[in-house]
Amino acid sequence: MNIMGLDMSLRGTAMVVVSSDWKLGDWDNLLGWQRINPGEMRGIKRIDMIVEGVLIFANDYGIDRVFVEQYAFGFRTSSVTMLAELGGAIKYSLYEKYALDSVAVTPGQARKVIFGNLGRLKRKELKATIVEKFRLMHSPFGENDDLCDAFVIANFGLSECGFPALVSQ
Protein backbone atom coordinates (compact mmCIF):
# COMPACT_ATOMS: atom_id res chain seq x y z
CA MET A 1 0.00 0.00 0.00
CA ASN A 2 1.35 3.44 -0.96
CA ILE A 3 0.49 6.27 1.41
CA MET A 4 0.82 9.93 0.47
CA GLY A 5 1.35 12.72 2.97
CA LEU A 6 0.37 16.11 1.64
CA ASP A 7 1.32 19.53 3.04
CA MET A 8 -0.84 21.92 1.03
CA SER A 9 0.39 25.44 0.50
CA LEU A 10 -0.15 28.07 -2.17
CA ARG A 11 3.56 28.87 -2.22
CA GLY A 12 4.87 25.29 -2.18
CA THR A 13 2.75 22.17 -1.81
CA ALA A 14 4.85 19.22 -0.66
CA MET A 15 4.13 15.51 -1.11
CA VAL A 16 5.81 12.39 0.24
CA VAL A 17 4.84 8.82 -0.59
CA VAL A 18 5.79 5.93 1.68
CA SER A 19 5.16 2.26 1.00
CA SER A 20 3.63 0.16 3.77
CA ASP A 21 6.65 -2.14 3.51
CA TRP A 22 9.19 0.70 3.83
CA LYS A 23 12.06 -0.26 6.11
CA LEU A 24 11.90 2.45 8.76
CA GLY A 25 14.64 5.03 8.38
CA ASP A 26 15.88 3.63 5.05
CA TRP A 27 15.72 6.97 3.22
CA ASP A 28 17.28 5.51 0.06
CA ASN A 29 14.16 3.35 -0.39
CA LEU A 30 11.57 6.02 0.30
CA LEU A 31 9.30 5.91 -2.76
CA GLY A 32 9.19 9.59 -3.58
CA TRP A 33 8.88 13.20 -2.58
CA GLN A 34 8.27 16.43 -4.42
CA ARG A 35 7.58 20.07 -3.72
CA ILE A 36 5.51 22.00 -6.26
CA ASN A 37 6.71 25.58 -6.57
CA PRO A 38 4.18 27.76 -8.41
CA GLY A 39 6.58 30.71 -8.51
CA GLU A 40 4.78 33.98 -9.21
CA MET A 41 1.54 32.36 -10.45
CA ARG A 42 -1.66 33.61 -8.84
CA GLY A 43 -5.36 32.77 -8.77
CA ILE A 44 -6.91 29.81 -10.54
CA LYS A 45 -3.79 29.22 -12.69
CA ARG A 46 -1.76 28.58 -9.53
CA ILE A 47 -4.42 26.24 -8.11
CA ASP A 48 -4.67 24.39 -11.42
CA MET A 49 -0.89 23.96 -11.63
CA ILE A 50 -0.68 22.59 -8.07
CA VAL A 51 -3.66 20.24 -8.53
CA GLU A 52 -2.20 18.91 -11.78
CA GLY A 53 1.14 18.27 -10.05
CA VAL A 54 -0.56 16.39 -7.20
CA LEU A 55 -2.55 14.26 -9.67
CA ILE A 56 0.56 13.37 -11.68
CA PHE A 57 2.42 12.48 -8.47
CA ALA A 58 -0.49 10.31 -7.25
CA ASN A 59 -0.64 8.52 -10.60
CA ASP A 60 3.13 8.01 -10.84
CA TYR A 61 3.27 6.34 -7.42
CA GLY A 62 -0.02 4.42 -7.46
CA ILE A 63 -1.30 6.06 -4.29
CA ASP A 64 -3.74 3.99 -2.21
CA ARG A 65 -4.37 6.37 0.74
CA VAL A 66 -4.02 10.13 1.13
CA PHE A 67 -3.45 11.99 4.38
CA VAL A 68 -3.43 15.79 4.31
CA GLU A 69 -2.29 18.33 6.83
CA GLN A 70 -5.29 20.18 8.25
CA TYR A 71 -5.49 23.87 7.34
CA ALA A 72 -3.73 26.37 9.59
CA PHE A 73 -6.58 28.59 10.72
CA GLY A 74 -4.28 31.10 12.43
CA PHE A 75 -3.55 32.87 9.15
CA ARG A 76 -5.31 35.92 7.74
CA THR A 77 -8.84 35.28 6.51
CA SER A 78 -7.89 35.79 2.85
CA SER A 79 -5.06 33.22 3.15
CA VAL A 80 -7.34 30.66 4.80
CA THR A 81 -9.95 31.17 2.06
CA MET A 82 -7.40 30.64 -0.72
CA LEU A 83 -5.91 27.60 1.05
CA ALA A 84 -9.40 26.13 1.49
CA GLU A 85 -10.01 26.61 -2.24
CA LEU A 86 -6.76 24.78 -3.01
CA GLY A 87 -7.58 22.00 -0.54
CA GLY A 88 -11.06 21.54 -1.96
CA ALA A 89 -9.71 21.42 -5.52
CA ILE A 90 -7.04 18.85 -4.60
CA LYS A 91 -9.40 16.66 -2.57
CA TYR A 92 -12.11 16.76 -5.23
CA SER A 93 -9.65 16.01 -8.03
CA LEU A 94 -8.08 13.06 -6.19
CA TYR A 95 -11.52 11.64 -5.55
CA GLU A 96 -12.85 12.32 -9.06
CA LYS A 97 -9.82 10.90 -10.88
CA TYR A 98 -8.64 8.10 -8.56
CA ALA A 99 -11.51 7.56 -6.06
CA LEU A 100 -9.15 8.57 -3.23
CA ASP A 101 -10.62 10.06 -0.07
CA SER A 102 -8.33 12.47 1.76
CA VAL A 103 -8.01 12.12 5.53
CA ALA A 104 -7.31 15.44 7.30
CA VAL A 105 -4.77 15.28 10.12
CA THR A 106 -3.85 18.04 12.55
CA PRO A 107 -0.12 18.78 12.47
CA GLY A 108 0.21 18.32 16.25
CA GLN A 109 -1.45 14.91 16.10
CA ALA A 110 0.94 13.76 13.36
CA ARG A 111 4.04 15.24 15.02
CA LYS A 112 3.22 13.47 18.29
CA VAL A 113 3.54 10.05 16.59
CA ILE A 114 7.07 10.64 15.33
CA PHE A 115 8.48 13.13 17.87
CA GLY A 116 6.34 12.84 20.99
CA ASN A 117 5.45 16.07 22.73
CA LEU A 118 7.57 18.96 21.45
CA GLY A 119 6.04 21.42 23.88
CA ARG A 120 4.73 24.84 22.98
CA LEU A 121 7.09 26.44 20.49
CA LYS A 122 6.66 29.46 18.25
CA ARG A 123 6.15 28.61 14.58
CA LYS A 124 9.70 29.42 13.41
CA GLU A 125 11.22 27.58 16.38
CA LEU A 126 8.99 24.55 15.78
CA LYS A 127 9.91 24.38 12.08
CA ALA A 128 13.62 24.69 12.90
CA THR A 129 13.33 21.93 15.52
CA ILE A 130 11.61 19.59 13.06
CA VAL A 131 14.13 20.27 10.27
CA GLU A 132 16.98 19.59 12.73
CA LYS A 133 15.39 16.29 13.83
CA PHE A 134 15.15 15.21 10.19
CA ARG A 135 18.76 16.28 9.59
CA LEU A 136 19.85 14.07 12.49
CA MET A 137 17.90 11.17 10.92
CA HIS A 138 19.81 11.77 7.65
CA SER A 139 16.59 12.33 5.71
CA PRO A 140 16.79 13.56 2.11
CA PHE A 141 14.62 16.63 2.75
CA GLY A 142 17.42 19.05 3.62
CA GLU A 143 16.20 22.37 4.97
CA ASN A 144 12.78 22.05 3.34
CA ASP A 145 10.29 22.17 6.19
CA ASP A 146 7.38 21.58 3.77
CA LEU A 147 8.78 18.17 2.78
CA CYS A 148 9.47 17.38 6.44
CA ASP A 149 5.83 18.20 7.24
CA ALA A 150 4.58 16.05 4.36
CA PHE A 151 6.65 13.12 5.64
CA VAL A 152 5.29 13.61 9.18
CA ILE A 153 1.77 13.37 7.71
CA ALA A 154 2.65 10.26 5.63
CA ASN A 155 4.25 8.64 8.68
CA PHE A 156 1.04 9.29 10.62
CA GLY A 157 -0.82 7.59 7.74
CA LEU A 158 1.38 4.51 8.09
CA SER A 159 0.54 4.36 11.79
CA GLU A 160 -3.20 4.94 11.22
CA CYS A 161 -3.32 2.14 8.65
CA GLY A 162 -1.67 -0.28 11.09
CA PHE A 163 1.78 -0.37 9.44
CA PRO A 164 5.13 0.20 11.14
CA ALA A 165 5.92 3.91 11.43
CA LEU A 166 8.69 6.00 12.90
CA VAL A 167 7.61 6.67 16.48
CA SER A 168 9.01 8.75 19.31
CA GLN A 169 11.18 6.79 21.72
C-alpha positions in Angstrom: 0.0 0.0 0.0 1.4 3.4 -1.0 0.5 6.3 1.4 0.8 9.9 0.5 1.4 12.7 3.0 0.4 16.1 1.6 1.3 19.5 3.0 -0.8 21.9 1.0 0.4 25.4 0.5 -0.1 28.1 -2.2 3.6 28.9 -2.2 4.9 25.3 -2.2 2.7 22.2 -1.8 4.8 19.2 -0.7 4.1 15.5 -1.1 5.8 12.4 0.2 4.8 8.8 -0.6 5.8 5.9 1.7 5.2 2.3 1.0 3.6 0.2 3.8 6.7 -2.1 3.5 9.2 0.7 3.8 12.1 -0.3 6.1 11.9 2.5 8.8 14.6 5.0 8.4 15.9 3.6 5.0 15.7 7.0 3.2 17.3 5.5 0.1 14.2 3.4 -0.4 11.6 6.0 0.3 9.3 5.9 -2.8 9.2 9.6 -3.6 8.9 13.2 -2.6 8.3 16.4 -4.4 7.6 20.1 -3.7 5.5 22.0 -6.3 6.7 25.6 -6.6 4.2 27.8 -8.4 6.6 30.7 -8.5 4.8 34.0 -9.2 1.5 32.4 -10.4 -1.7 33.6 -8.8 -5.4 32.8 -8.8 -6.9 29.8 -10.5 -3.8 29.2 -12.7 -1.8 28.6 -9.5 -4.4 26.2 -8.1 -4.7 24.4 -11.4 -0.9 24.0 -11.6 -0.7 22.6 -8.1 -3.7 20.2 -8.5 -2.2 18.9 -11.8 1.1 18.3 -10.0 -0.6 16.4 -7.2 -2.6 14.3 -9.7 0.6 13.4 -11.7 2.4 12.5 -8.5 -0.5 10.3 -7.2 -0.6 8.5 -10.6 3.1 8.0 -10.8 3.3 6.3 -7.4 0.0 4.4 -7.5 -1.3 6.1 -4.3 -3.7 4.0 -2.2 -4.4 6.4 0.7 -4.0 10.1 1.1 -3.5 12.0 4.4 -3.4 15.8 4.3 -2.3 18.3 6.8 -5.3 20.2 8.3 -5.5 23.9 7.3 -3.7 26.4 9.6 -6.6 28.6 10.7 -4.3 31.1 12.4 -3.5 32.9 9.1 -5.3 35.9 7.7 -8.8 35.3 6.5 -7.9 35.8 2.9 -5.1 33.2 3.2 -7.3 30.7 4.8 -9.9 31.2 2.1 -7.4 30.6 -0.7 -5.9 27.6 1.1 -9.4 26.1 1.5 -10.0 26.6 -2.2 -6.8 24.8 -3.0 -7.6 22.0 -0.5 -11.1 21.5 -2.0 -9.7 21.4 -5.5 -7.0 18.9 -4.6 -9.4 16.7 -2.6 -12.1 16.8 -5.2 -9.6 16.0 -8.0 -8.1 13.1 -6.2 -11.5 11.6 -5.5 -12.8 12.3 -9.1 -9.8 10.9 -10.9 -8.6 8.1 -8.6 -11.5 7.6 -6.1 -9.2 8.6 -3.2 -10.6 10.1 -0.1 -8.3 12.5 1.8 -8.0 12.1 5.5 -7.3 15.4 7.3 -4.8 15.3 10.1 -3.8 18.0 12.5 -0.1 18.8 12.5 0.2 18.3 16.2 -1.5 14.9 16.1 0.9 13.8 13.4 4.0 15.2 15.0 3.2 13.5 18.3 3.5 10.1 16.6 7.1 10.6 15.3 8.5 13.1 17.9 6.3 12.8 21.0 5.5 16.1 22.7 7.6 19.0 21.5 6.0 21.4 23.9 4.7 24.8 23.0 7.1 26.4 20.5 6.7 29.5 18.3 6.1 28.6 14.6 9.7 29.4 13.4 11.2 27.6 16.4 9.0 24.6 15.8 9.9 24.4 12.1 13.6 24.7 12.9 13.3 21.9 15.5 11.6 19.6 13.1 14.1 20.3 10.3 17.0 19.6 12.7 15.4 16.3 13.8 15.2 15.2 10.2 18.8 16.3 9.6 19.8 14.1 12.5 17.9 11.2 10.9 19.8 11.8 7.7 16.6 12.3 5.7 16.8 13.6 2.1 14.6 16.6 2.7 17.4 19.0 3.6 16.2 22.4 5.0 12.8 22.1 3.3 10.3 22.2 6.2 7.4 21.6 3.8 8.8 18.2 2.8 9.5 17.4 6.4 5.8 18.2 7.2 4.6 16.0 4.4 6.7 13.1 5.6 5.3 13.6 9.2 1.8 13.4 7.7 2.7 10.3 5.6 4.2 8.6 8.7 1.0 9.3 10.6 -0.8 7.6 7.7 1.4 4.5 8.1 0.5 4.4 11.8 -3.2 4.9 11.2 -3.3 2.1 8.6 -1.7 -0.3 11.1 1.8 -0.4 9.4 5.1 0.2 11.1 5.9 3.9 11.4 8.7 6.0 12.9 7.6 6.7 16.5 9.0 8.7 19.3 11.2 6.8 21.7 
